[in-house]
Amino acid sequence: MAKVVVLEKDVADKIAAGEVVDRPASIVKELVENSLDAGATRVEVELEEGGRRRITVTDNGCGMMLEDAVLALERHATSKIRAADDLYAIRTLGFRGEALPSIAAVSTLRILTCAEGEETGIAVTVERGEVSAAEQRGAPRGTQVTVTELFANVPARLKFLKAVPTELSHIVDLVIRFALSYPDVAFRLSHNGRAVFASQGSGDPLNTVVAAYGREVAREMLPVDSGEGAPVRVQGYISRPAVTRTSRSYQSFFVNRRLVRTPILTRALDEAYKGYVPAGRFPIACLFVTVDPAVVDVNVHPTKMEVRFAAERDVFQAALRAARQALAGANLAMPALPPRVEQSIQVQTAGERPAVAPPPAPSAGSGAPVGEALEDPFAGLVVREPVADLAPKGK
């Protein structure tokens, strides 16, 4: 009898899902990346019980036709690449065509979407990886994906989920970092019906820093820019040496707007701050690396959180030079902040930041509406700082 067998589809799907979906935060990451790739200017994330009971991501992106929505549920079906050569110049956040089928394999998935120019939308329901319903339905332009019954068919994985506050903290941290990378997109995150975080989407990176870290911290941030013309450009903000934290969880790194973990930028910051901060203290940082997509490999890890550079030394030197220049001019005038609004809010904190006022509300005409859920996306705004590292395994 043969010892080697071909696994059944549902078994293979669950194995593949384990590489992509390990907790609610990983689902939020995949869905928000799809929204951003769809050109959304507003993204709303709604959670119940830390995402364990329900995750809903709504956007005002390009939406999908019926055939695309159904095909997107097939593994390795994607609109973002066409050939193997495309892998060497990736300009989108997603590209493998694994997110939706992986999520659908371990949950009940509902998609409500309407493509631009269409009079009606479509609703698709997927249970345990199989499409159970697909029908036309009225919907605003964009896409809404709802995930329920997460890991109901994989009880072993369900047991490894942490308490609601822990799972929520990973999602809060993730959404904040998306907002930092996309200051031109308005984000809203709510939990059990209560607003947790919102960004204005004004396009001003410093405005997003205020929403993410608070006004008092934002006053102590130094602009960083390695300059134009070089193959690698590093921009962003780093904190003055007097403003540090006890972990690196307040350091956010992005490569071509993709949230990543990279020891290259970590080492560059450590080197730049030598002599400025004591051992065991780490600056707050938000750094953006812009390079030709052809010289960075983002297809090295299932989560797409790790990247490889063709010229790592160039990236290191650009980041080090930019950070040192910013620190050398630390006695310059503090950056101008957005004006205060008259009414302050109660800030939920889990760390070291003092209470602050939120950034001003967006103008009535800014951005396209997502639907009723986003008619007043910043009402009851609560600013919250990141409280956890980037969803490390086993935490």
Number of C-alpha atoms within 10 A of each C-alpha: 3 4 4 6 6 6 9 8 10 14 11 12 21 22 13 19 20 16 13 20 25 19 25 23 25 20 24 23 19 19 26 24 18 22 27 22 17 18 15 25 22 27 29 23 26 23 24 18 15 24 26 23 13 19 25 21 23 27 33 29 26 20 27 23 17 19 9 13 21 18 14 19 23 17 16 15 20 18 12 17 18 11 7 7 9 13 18 14 15 20 18 17 20 22 23 17 18 23 29 24 25 25 30 26 29 27 21 23 26 21 22 26 31 29 21 17 9 13 12 16 23 22 22 20 20 22 17 23 23 15 16 10 11 17 11 14 14 13 20 22 26 28 29 27 21 20 25 20 17 27 23 14 15 13 11 10 16 15 9 12 17 15 11 13 11 16 21 23 20 23 29 24 24 24 26 27 24 21 26 31 24 22 21 20 22 25 25 26 25 18 19 13 10 14 20 20 28 29 34 26 24 20 13 14 19 23 25 27 26 24 27 25 21 23 23 14 20 24 18 19 25 23 21 23 21 22 12 9 7 11 13 19 19 28 20 24 24 23 23 22 19 10 15 20 16 11 14 17 17 22 20 26 22 24 20 19 18 24 23 18 18 17 11 17 25 19 14 20 24 15 13 19 19 10 10 13 16 11 9 10 14 22 25 26 24 23 25 25 21 16 17 12 17 14 15 19 18 25 17 11 12 15 16 19 16 17 17 14 17 11 12 13 11 15 22 19 17 22 29 24 18 23 29 18 16 23 20 10 10 17 10 10 9 13 13 10 14 14 11 13 12 9 7 14 15 14 20 15 15 12 12 12 16 13 17 20 22 28 24 16 16 15 9 7 7 13 17 15 19 24 16 9 11 18 10 12 24 20 11 14 25 24 27 26 25 24 20 23 17 23 19 8 7 9 14
